[in-house]
């Protein structure tokens, strides 16, 4: 369990750290920023997938828990370490940048909530299908699929909500001054709801194909 928590903390730290470094001035990367974010998420997924499942995201952990591939102790432990790592990463970014934004950007919360729900659903749905389904067990592309989902979401709704899809990212954004406390709380809800909805769809339609085949022909 300790190894898993350490891996989750490391991966979450580098994800939030990269987001802050490419998003805040000085040194903001503009339109290229999402590529760096997707890249670090992808490589950290490959680095830690065999140990912790490489969630780096409380919403993904919730989806995996509902799917039945994580215990309640893992759920709580992952959430704590992900949140703490995100806060530490945000603090390090502020130190390196010499401070954060002077004003918190405004957002249309209704549209932001809708966007966060849609793409957190997409991210959790992809994770469950490429990293937990029996039919694709041991595949080599899961990290690429997960990273590119984040990339697509960042471009699709980044202008609406910041493109978090991840309560840990929202924690880091709060520490860095990219969103306010009320915004963070509001964003947590669609993120967790989107992940839960993806897990329920996965389970209801038996997308994991975990049950043994019952229609195989009888032996001669």
Rosetta silent file (secondary structure, phi, psi, omega in degrees, C-alpha in Angstrom):
SEQUENCE: XXXXXXXXXXXXXXXXXXXXXXXXXXXXXXXXXXXXXXXXXXXXXXXXXXXXXXXXXXXXXXXXXXXXXXXXXXXXXXXXXXXXXXXXXXXXXXXXXXXXXXXXXXXXXXXXXXXXXXXXXXXXXXXXXXXXXXXXXXXXXXXXXXXXXXXXXXXXXXXXXXXXXXXXXXXXXXXXXXXXXXXXXXXXXXXXXXXXXXXXXXXXXXXXXXXXXXXXXXXX
SCORE:     score description
SCORE:     0.000 S_00000001
   1 L     0.000  -40.112 -179.056    0.000    0.000    0.000 S_00000001
   2 H   -61.084  -42.666  178.716    2.832    2.403    0.847 S_00000001
   3 H   -60.077  -42.167  179.987    4.391    1.970   -2.599 S_00000001
   4 H   -61.974  -43.596 -178.381    1.069    2.736   -4.236 S_00000001
   5 H   -66.050  -39.758  178.302    0.576    5.910   -2.210 S_00000001
   6 H   -63.520  -43.614  179.268    4.087    7.142   -2.977 S_00000001
   7 H   -63.217  -42.141  177.918    3.575    6.536   -6.699 S_00000001
   8 H   -62.160  -40.449  179.438    0.238    8.360   -6.622 S_00000001
   9 H   -65.748  -43.341 -179.464    1.848   11.316   -4.861 S_00000001
  10 H   -63.731  -48.868 -178.970    4.734   11.500   -7.343 S_00000001
  11 H   -62.694  -42.972  179.210    2.513   11.288  -10.406 S_00000001
  12 H   -65.285  -39.814  178.151    0.011   13.824   -9.078 S_00000001
  13 H   -57.826  -50.985 -175.862    2.824   16.202   -8.142 S_00000001
  14 H   -68.297  -32.007  175.983    4.331   16.211  -11.627 S_00000001
  15 H   -64.301  -52.489 -177.819    0.940   16.576  -13.285 S_00000001
  16 H   -68.335  -38.330  177.381   -0.045   19.615  -11.207 S_00000001
  17 H   -59.131  -45.621 -179.997    3.495   21.035  -11.300 S_00000001
  18 H   -64.703  -42.265  178.350    3.529   20.889  -15.097 S_00000001
  19 H   -57.735  -45.995 -179.810    0.093   22.492  -15.322 S_00000001
  20 H   -65.563  -42.405 -177.228    1.248   25.385  -13.169 S_00000001
  21 H   -65.369  -35.995 -177.796    4.545   25.844  -14.965 S_00000001
  22 H   -90.211   -9.992 -175.026    2.984   26.011  -18.425 S_00000001
  23 H  -102.497  -34.220 -174.722   -0.060   28.041  -17.377 S_00000001
  24 L   -95.379  140.978  170.792    1.241   30.825  -15.140 S_00000001
  25 L   -75.095  150.459   -3.807    3.415   33.739  -16.224 S_00000001
  26 L   -77.250  154.048  176.312    6.312   34.105  -16.547 S_00000001
  27 L    93.182   13.496  177.776    6.895   31.304  -19.010 S_00000001
  28 L   -60.703  140.854 -172.336    3.308   30.384  -19.881 S_00000001
  29 L   -95.803   -0.700  176.458    3.274   28.105  -22.918 S_00000001
  30 H    60.917 -133.079 -174.662    0.021   29.247  -24.479 S_00000001
  31 H   -67.258  -17.646  179.570   -1.492   26.885  -27.027 S_00000001
  32 H   -86.633  -11.522 -177.500    1.337   24.362  -26.570 S_00000001
  33 H   -55.128  -45.898 -179.857    0.693   23.953  -22.852 S_00000001
  34 H   -57.647  -28.902  178.190   -1.849   21.121  -23.187 S_00000001
  35 H   -66.737  -41.138  177.880    0.735   19.030  -25.039 S_00000001
  36 H   -65.569  -40.483  179.688    3.142   19.247  -22.105 S_00000001
  37 H   -64.067  -47.333  179.182    0.347   18.391  -19.672 S_00000001
  38 H   -62.898  -37.809 -178.614   -0.790   15.401  -21.724 S_00000001
  39 H   -66.013  -45.514 -178.600    2.808   14.245  -22.136 S_00000001
  40 H   -67.961  -35.937  176.876    3.638   14.298  -18.431 S_00000001
  41 H   -63.090  -44.247 -179.223    0.363   12.546  -17.614 S_00000001
  42 H   -61.519  -48.339 -176.143    1.103    9.869  -20.202 S_00000001
  43 H   -69.065  -33.739  177.442    4.660    9.160  -19.038 S_00000001
  44 H   -71.090  -32.079  174.170    3.627    9.118  -15.384 S_00000001
  45 H   -63.436  -45.248  177.824    0.823    6.670  -16.231 S_00000001
  46 H   -65.089  -37.301 -177.422    3.368    4.390  -17.881 S_00000001
  47 H   -68.010  -38.536 -172.946    5.786    4.856  -14.965 S_00000001
  48 H  -112.151   -1.622 -175.295    3.294    4.020  -12.227 S_00000001
  49 H   -58.260  -36.996 -176.598    0.578    1.982  -13.874 S_00000001
  50 H   -78.426   -8.837 -178.859    2.017   -1.361  -12.801 S_00000001
  51 H  -104.844  -57.073 -173.679    2.255   -0.256   -9.177 S_00000001
  52 H  -111.776   -8.686 -170.728   -0.732    1.894   -8.248 S_00000001
  53 L    92.980  -11.345  174.503   -2.833    1.932  -11.407 S_00000001
  54 L    55.002   58.787  178.282   -1.545    5.487  -11.999 S_00000001
  55 L   -77.664  -58.088 -178.862   -4.725    7.389  -11.215 S_00000001
  56 L    56.195   27.445 -170.919   -3.268   10.769  -10.122 S_00000001
  57 L  -163.992  113.193  179.789   -6.867   11.893   -9.957 S_00000001
  58 H   -57.133  -31.055  178.954   -9.428   11.417   -7.158 S_00000001
  59 H   -67.989  -42.131  177.164  -12.219   11.193   -9.745 S_00000001
  60 H   -64.273  -41.527  177.648  -10.482    8.328  -11.540 S_00000001
  61 H   -59.658  -40.626  176.989   -9.890    6.609   -8.197 S_00000001
  62 H   -61.964  -43.584  179.467  -13.606    6.906   -7.470 S_00000001
  63 H   -62.373  -42.699  179.592  -14.444    5.360  -10.857 S_00000001
  64 H   -66.379  -36.408  177.002  -12.024    2.486  -10.267 S_00000001
  65 H   -63.950  -48.548  178.906  -13.512    1.981   -6.786 S_00000001
  66 H   -62.537  -36.450  178.445  -17.073    1.836   -8.144 S_00000001
  67 H   -66.284  -22.472  177.113  -15.865   -0.498  -10.872 S_00000001
  68 L    99.916   16.274 -178.278  -14.609   -2.827   -8.110 S_00000001
  69 L  -109.153   12.856  175.844  -10.875   -2.589   -8.732 S_00000001
  70 L  -146.280  145.841  178.373   -9.950   -0.575   -5.621 S_00000001
  71 L   -86.327  167.448  178.331  -10.697   -1.020   -1.914 S_00000001
  72 H   -65.389  -31.987  177.520  -12.158    1.657    0.341 S_00000001
  73 H   -67.560  -39.142  175.623   -8.761    1.954    2.050 S_00000001
  74 H   -66.028  -40.829  178.727   -7.125    2.612   -1.318 S_00000001
  75 H   -56.621  -51.180 -177.655   -9.828    5.135   -2.172 S_00000001
  76 H   -67.779  -45.203 -179.515   -9.234    7.162    0.991 S_00000001
  77 H   -62.164  -45.218  178.644   -5.446    6.808    0.914 S_00000001
  78 H   -60.784  -45.050 -178.655   -5.188    7.792   -2.733 S_00000001
  79 H   -58.594  -44.634 -178.315   -7.430   10.820   -2.202 S_00000001
  80 H   -63.803  -49.372 -176.527   -5.318   12.090    0.700 S_00000001
  81 H   -69.089  -35.838  176.765   -1.980   11.642   -1.066 S_00000001
  82 H   -64.095  -45.182 -178.380   -3.277   13.056   -4.357 S_00000001
  83 H   -65.931  -43.792 -179.976   -4.645   16.181   -2.640 S_00000001
  84 H   -65.091  -44.056  179.417   -1.511   16.769   -0.572 S_00000001
  85 H   -61.748  -38.771  178.794    0.776   16.249   -3.578 S_00000001
  86 H   -64.355  -43.182  179.567   -1.315   18.697   -5.605 S_00000001
  87 H   -64.924  -40.584  177.900   -1.099   21.344   -2.879 S_00000001
  88 H   -64.448  -43.673  179.273    2.670   20.868   -2.575 S_00000001
  89 H   -60.841  -43.568  177.979    3.077   21.113   -6.351 S_00000001
  90 H   -60.767  -39.549  179.013    1.052   24.328   -6.431 S_00000001
  91 H   -66.523  -39.550  178.826    3.207   25.796   -3.678 S_00000001
  92 H   -65.770  -41.151  177.813    6.420   24.891   -5.503 S_00000001
  93 H   -60.266  -45.671  179.411    5.134   26.489   -8.701 S_00000001
  94 H   -60.023  -38.956  178.870    4.317   29.713   -6.850 S_00000001
  95 H   -65.928  -44.253 -179.295    7.815   29.769   -5.377 S_00000001
  96 H   -67.988  -35.464 -177.608    9.448   29.223   -8.777 S_00000001
  97 H   -85.193  -12.754 -178.035    7.218   31.779  -10.482 S_00000001
  98 L    78.288   26.169 -179.662    7.540   34.370   -7.735 S_00000001
  99 L   121.536  166.418 -177.509    3.808   34.468   -7.037 S_00000001
 100 L  -108.895 -165.545  178.849    0.555   33.707   -8.822 S_00000001
 101 L   -59.831  143.324  179.632   -2.119   35.684  -10.653 S_00000001
 102 L   -74.979  -28.599  178.835   -3.088   38.931   -8.972 S_00000001
 103 L  -128.769  145.964  178.236   -6.776   38.338   -9.724 S_00000001
 104 L   -79.112  124.740  179.601   -8.755   35.121   -9.943 S_00000001
 105 L   -61.680  144.265  177.789  -10.084   34.649  -13.493 S_00000001
 106 L   -86.667  152.286  176.869  -13.868   34.610  -13.743 S_00000001
 107 L  -142.276  152.803  173.731  -15.729   31.685  -15.282 S_00000001
 108 L   -80.660  103.680 -170.994  -19.271   30.875  -16.265 S_00000001
 109 H   -63.175  -34.127 -179.988  -19.901   28.207  -13.643 S_00000001
 110 H   -62.566  -48.016  179.369  -22.853   26.621  -15.452 S_00000001
 111 H   -69.457  -36.545  178.543  -20.815   26.009  -18.600 S_00000001
 112 H   -63.325  -43.385  178.538  -17.749   25.075  -16.580 S_00000001
 113 H   -61.946  -44.406  179.486  -19.703   22.456  -14.630 S_00000001
 114 H   -62.301  -45.504 -179.552  -21.119   20.972  -17.823 S_00000001
 115 H   -64.008  -42.217  179.774  -17.700   20.826  -19.470 S_00000001
 116 H   -64.932  -38.586  177.844  -16.016   19.286  -16.433 S_00000001
 117 H   -62.495  -48.649 -175.357  -18.719   16.619  -16.180 S_00000001
 118 H   -61.180  -48.041 -174.668  -18.445   15.674  -19.858 S_00000001
 119 H   -84.897  -20.951  169.605  -14.682   15.346  -20.002 S_00000001
 120 H   -70.060  -37.761  172.760  -14.238   13.784  -16.570 S_00000001
 121 H   -57.038  -48.590 -178.307  -16.731   11.182  -17.782 S_00000001
 122 H   -60.395  -44.994 -178.555  -14.626   10.745  -20.923 S_00000001
 123 H   -63.755  -48.653 -179.959  -11.376   10.419  -18.973 S_00000001
 124 H   -63.492  -39.743  179.021  -12.762    7.905  -16.464 S_00000001
 125 H   -61.095  -43.601  178.939  -14.476    5.974  -19.267 S_00000001
 126 H   -66.227  -46.204 -179.940  -11.212    5.700  -21.188 S_00000001
 127 H   -57.298  -47.613 -178.400   -9.221    4.693  -18.098 S_00000001
 128 H   -61.988  -38.166 -175.955  -11.683    1.935  -17.204 S_00000001
 129 H   -80.136  -32.683 -177.243  -11.732    0.564  -20.734 S_00000001
 130 H   -96.633  -17.878 -174.672   -8.017    0.670  -21.540 S_00000001
 131 H  -118.473  -10.706 -178.396   -6.574   -0.069  -18.098 S_00000001
 132 L  -127.929   -8.180 -177.422   -9.074   -2.296  -16.258 S_00000001
 133 L   -80.559  138.145 -176.253  -10.960   -4.305  -18.897 S_00000001
 134 H   -62.826  -36.805 -175.096  -10.031   -7.984  -19.181 S_00000001
 135 H   -65.821  -22.282 -178.622  -10.102   -8.036  -22.977 S_00000001
 136 H  -116.907   19.501 -178.587   -7.280   -5.488  -23.263 S_00000001
 137 L   -57.276  133.104  177.950   -5.254   -6.563  -20.249 S_00000001
 138 L    81.634   10.123 -179.447   -1.528   -5.978  -20.719 S_00000001
 139 L   -68.095  161.728 -177.270   -1.907   -3.630  -23.681 S_00000001
 140 L  -104.086    3.384 -173.262    0.869   -1.134  -24.434 S_00000001
 141 L  -109.204    0.518 -171.713   -1.264    1.820  -25.489 S_00000001
 142 H   -60.493  -40.423 -179.775   -3.195    2.655  -22.319 S_00000001
 143 H   -64.644  -39.310  178.476   -0.968    5.575  -21.328 S_00000001
 144 H   -64.883  -43.124  179.658   -1.211    7.127  -24.768 S_00000001
 145 H   -62.495  -43.010 -179.305   -5.010    6.824  -24.779 S_00000001
 146 H   -67.713  -44.939  179.444   -5.308    8.425  -21.341 S_00000001
 147 H   -61.549  -39.950 -178.594   -2.884   11.231  -22.139 S_00000001
 148 H   -74.021  -24.710  173.185   -4.624   12.089  -25.391 S_00000001
 149 H   -65.011  -43.254  176.809   -7.996   12.206  -23.647 S_00000001
 150 H   -63.509  -41.167  178.570   -6.599   14.905  -21.370 S_00000001
 151 H   -60.295  -47.607  179.882   -5.129   16.702  -24.392 S_00000001
 152 H   -61.322  -43.106 -179.412   -8.470   16.692  -26.210 S_00000001
 153 H   -65.866  -38.315 -179.965  -10.294   17.917  -23.116 S_00000001
 154 H   -61.876  -41.116  178.440   -7.812   20.705  -22.470 S_00000001
 155 H   -74.588  -35.684 -174.452   -8.372   22.101  -25.948 S_00000001
 156 H   -71.651  -43.805 -175.163  -12.120   21.438  -25.953 S_00000001
 157 H  -129.115   11.469  178.668  -13.116   23.079  -22.669 S_00000001
 158 H   -55.460  -35.738  179.598   -9.961   24.682  -21.312 S_00000001
 159 H   -72.166  -17.275 -179.745  -11.443   28.073  -22.073 S_00000001
 160 H   -89.900  -46.475 -171.816  -14.563   27.274  -20.055 S_00000001
 161 H  -127.283   -5.835 -171.031  -13.228   25.713  -16.863 S_00000001
 162 L    95.503  -11.915  177.284   -9.466   25.499  -17.170 S_00000001
 163 L    66.331   55.990 -177.816   -9.796   21.872  -18.257 S_00000001
 164 L   -84.402  -59.992 -175.711   -9.175   20.161  -14.922 S_00000001
 165 L    56.422   25.271 -166.594  -11.225   16.892  -15.005 S_00000001
 166 L  -164.962  113.607  178.428   -9.485   16.175  -11.731 S_00000001
 167 H   -58.457  -31.183  177.855  -10.171   17.362   -8.147 S_00000001
 168 H   -66.676  -39.640  176.145   -6.425   17.245   -7.413 S_00000001
 169 H   -63.644  -38.571  177.413   -5.774   19.640  -10.286 S_00000001
 170 H   -65.058  -36.851  175.214   -8.479   21.901   -8.877 S_00000001
 171 H   -62.200  -46.995  178.343   -6.725   21.800   -5.490 S_00000001
 172 H   -62.041  -41.319  178.662   -3.464   22.784   -7.157 S_00000001
 173 H   -63.010  -36.862  177.272   -5.205   25.525   -9.148 S_00000001
 174 H   -64.022  -46.070  179.115   -6.699   26.867   -5.911 S_00000001
 175 H   -61.233  -38.062 -177.665   -3.269   26.993   -4.239 S_00000001
 176 L   -81.868   -3.682  178.846   -1.824   28.762   -7.291 S_00000001
 177 L    80.873   15.900 -179.297   -4.621   31.321   -7.352 S_00000001
 178 L   -80.444  -23.209  174.667   -6.002   30.171  -10.696 S_00000001
 179 L  -140.367  162.308  177.237   -9.469   29.641   -9.184 S_00000001
 180 L   -92.492  168.413 -179.517  -11.193   30.733   -5.987 S_00000001
 181 H   -56.153  -43.470 -179.693  -12.363   28.493   -3.118 S_00000001
 182 H   -64.506  -39.534  178.310  -15.995   28.577   -4.233 S_00000001
 183 H   -61.922  -42.603 -178.982  -14.994   27.673   -7.797 S_00000001
 184 H   -60.781  -45.931 -179.623  -12.956   24.700   -6.548 S_00000001
 185 H   -62.527  -41.945  179.282  -15.864   23.321   -4.529 S_00000001
 186 H   -64.806  -37.825 -178.428  -18.241   23.738   -7.459 S_00000001
 187 H   -72.096  -29.611  178.588  -15.820   21.980   -9.834 S_00000001
 188 H   -57.215  -39.090 -172.609  -15.370   18.986   -7.509 S_00000001
 189 H   -63.277  -53.028  178.956  -19.025   18.021   -7.952 S_00000001
 190 H   -67.598  -29.217  177.543  -19.145   17.484  -11.751 S_00000001
 191 H   -63.784  -49.864  179.827  -15.710   15.849  -11.675 S_00000001
 192 H   -68.997  -38.018  179.440  -16.779   13.220   -9.154 S_00000001
 193 H   -66.999  -40.637  178.856  -20.223   12.867  -10.738 S_00000001
 194 H   -63.255  -41.686  178.356  -18.750   12.409  -14.221 S_00000001
 195 H   -66.043  -42.455  178.758  -16.379    9.717  -12.989 S_00000001
 196 H   -63.139  -41.016  179.039  -19.156    7.922  -11.094 S_00000001
 197 H   -63.127  -40.634  178.451  -21.387    8.023  -14.174 S_00000001
 198 H   -63.023  -41.809  179.603  -18.629    6.523  -16.322 S_00000001
 199 H   -65.630  -38.737  179.150  -18.122    3.703  -13.821 S_00000001
 200 H   -66.690  -41.322  175.810  -21.847    2.968  -13.701 S_00000001
 201 H   -60.551  -44.065  179.765  -22.043    2.832  -17.501 S_00000001
 202 H   -58.586  -44.465 -177.266  -19.046    0.516  -17.504 S_00000001
 203 H   -74.867  -43.844 -176.408  -20.659   -1.801  -14.958 S_00000001
 204 H   -61.780  -40.489 -178.752  -24.230   -1.729  -16.276 S_00000001
 205 L   -94.099    7.941  174.496  -23.138   -2.641  -19.798 S_00000001
 206 L    53.711   43.466 -176.345  -20.495   -5.098  -18.555 S_00000001
 207 L   -69.456  -20.929  179.015  -17.830   -3.391  -20.633 S_00000001
 208 L   -75.447  -16.498  179.401  -15.079   -5.018  -18.597 S_00000001
 209 L    51.399   45.162 -177.611  -16.218   -8.464  -19.764 S_00000001
 210 L   -81.207  -16.443 -177.953  -15.119   -9.915  -16.422 S_00000001
 211 L   -79.810  141.895  178.406  -17.626  -12.744  -16.448 S_00000001
 212 L   -65.417  149.789  178.861  -16.497  -16.071  -17.913 S_00000001
 213 L   -64.615  136.336 -178.801  -17.938  -17.020  -21.259 S_00000001
 214 L  -113.927   -5.388 -176.582  -21.035  -19.239  -20.921 S_00000001
 215 L  -108.313   21.142  178.217  -21.782  -19.878  -24.565 S_00000001
 216 L   -70.790  145.152 -178.928  -18.648  -21.814  -25.459 S_00000001
 217 L   -65.114  144.980  179.899  -19.323  -25.059  -27.321 S_00000001
 218 L   -69.912  144.440  179.144  -19.351  -28.196  -25.255 S_00000001
 219 L   -64.496  150.834  179.179  -16.328  -30.483  -25.642 S_00000001
 220 L   -69.264    0.000    0.000  -16.747  -33.561  -27.841 S_00000001
